């Protein structure tokens, strides 16, 4: 059975990214503040952003000989200047590869060489890592530039080298060029081997922004949005850098995600929407610090990155009366499932409905198409799906079927109303009897007990066959918090949800481990 979006199809943008995100459909004035550093207060207006990004593009061409199709890497935590570097590179006809700022030199080296980056913009605090990697990557010192305003060890700030009076006229893309031209190499972390480079075209990205704008139709120039996720993730790149710019909202950018900084910024800037991940939402529930701040300006939290446990979602709402709306997507697709309306209450536990222009099917283990309320592997089809994996034809071919559907690798089901529910990653799921058991769900259940500080669940192969003929069973290990673990209570909680290993197989203590 093929499932289709309940939304009407949208018109696919017919231009490149830069022209699209600066098209200003809401007619915001040039003095409207667009990006704000939530810690330092540094900001850019819409007019300043356009000038600075086009000057950055001109500097790349004039000072570094940067050509159409060249690749620029960004190795930095979130910065208020980050969008200028990203979209300035796009304006110059280049490709951008954002790098995880926690990478070691060997990881950075792999991404630089695999992507073919010839320019590297770096945060000063991780310059030493960049220097080590760039030597082997053969990137000249003159092509390594810094965020900030200080020269360090001969490496200069990008602003002092590239920003002059000349502004470039951004590279124009025809509709066909926009569909085929790669704009980003976003690296998707893998469980084995090196990360795969996901090639995303201009059209891939503009369609993704159009999807978000359609779902979040109530947001506009009056809104203040804060993202609590790194820009090297597609979630933040799409929503904070691209989508917020085209609709003219003010984006609060944080270089540090300490919980106190998050709460302070919400209170200080009267943030309306927060883009977050489940770990941040758990912090709001568990950390008493949240009660010390005024969070009343927030009218919605958009959760992405990982499935959000339904119990955590309900508990958060009980405490703060702020609805959480889940979105589901991958680096290869960005948002696939979206809440239909942030002005209405969310359905706890569900990941949304298909975004416009999307189709999906759910397949059994023997590749049969399944129907409503039947869990299986989710396959998707639409204009937001990646171009392919860079330098990896084998992985690209394996990811798509003959009809162009992309395999997400996630187990899901859909109800009769078109609501999708994500159970978890296929490779992580434990198959017990005829049920799919998600480790994250079991861990979340165990973590609801106040005495449990951490939990891990996994599949265990038992040497004893149960009376059902089952050998593979879900098991869990838990550790106690500062108050000590009530073993009997915790065991009873686990018993209702997960098979626990016999006491003799693992060292269990009533008190915390020393």
ABEGO torsion letter per residue (X at the ends): XBBBBABBBBBBBABBAAAAAAAGAAGBBAABBABBBAAAGBBBBAAAAAAAAAAAAAAAAAAAGBBBGBBBBBBBBBBAAAAAAAAAAAAAGBBBBBBBAABBAAAAAAAAAAAGBABBBBBAAAAAAAAAAAAAAGBBAAABBBBEABBBGGBBBAAAAABBABBBBBBBBBAAAAAABBABBBBBBBABEBBBBBBBBAAAAAAAAAAAAAABAABBAABBBBBBBBAABAAAAAAAAAAAAAAGBBBBBBABABAAAAAAAAAAAGBABBBBBAAAAAAAAABAAAAABBAAABABBBBBGBBBBAAAAAAAAAAAGBBBBBBBBBAAAEBABBBABAABBBBBGBAEBBBBGBBBBBBBAAGBBBBBGBBBBBBBBEAABBAEBBGBAAAAAAABBAAGBBBAGBBBBBBAAGBBBBAEBAAABBBBEABBBBAAAAAAAAAABAABABBBBBBBBBABBBAAGBABBBBBBBBBBAAEBBAAAAAAAAAAABBBBBAAABBBBABBBX
